[in-house]
Amino acid sequence: MTNQEPVAGKDPQPVETSGSTDAGLPAADHRDSVKQALSDVQHTRTKSAWVGVIVGAVILILLLVFILQNLDSRTIQLFFWEVNLPQGVSLLIAAIAGALITAVVGGARMFQIRRAVRKA
């Protein structure tokens, strides 16, 4: 199959569109070279970001479902505080507090190791 592409000031030339690419390679060879190029690029920051966004979205949906299913109000007592919160929200707050404590301890350890490496 050929297509006529008009160019200003020139006669139209037939362009071959089936079975080959612009570089003159057959379509199968071009596909193989594209597959090889894609396999060479296995890990990128963009790929990691998209994976993180997708995982975060799935976790967010699961958290929303959990909170909506656990709307029973509970009284939470801590020392002299007393709060009435839905059960799902209170468990979410507890999970966030645990993650923050873990992040602080991990950050302190990274700081300690970095300082030891600089001294060495």
Order of alpha helices (4+ residues) and beta strands (2+ residues): beta-beta-alpha-alpha-beta-beta-alpha
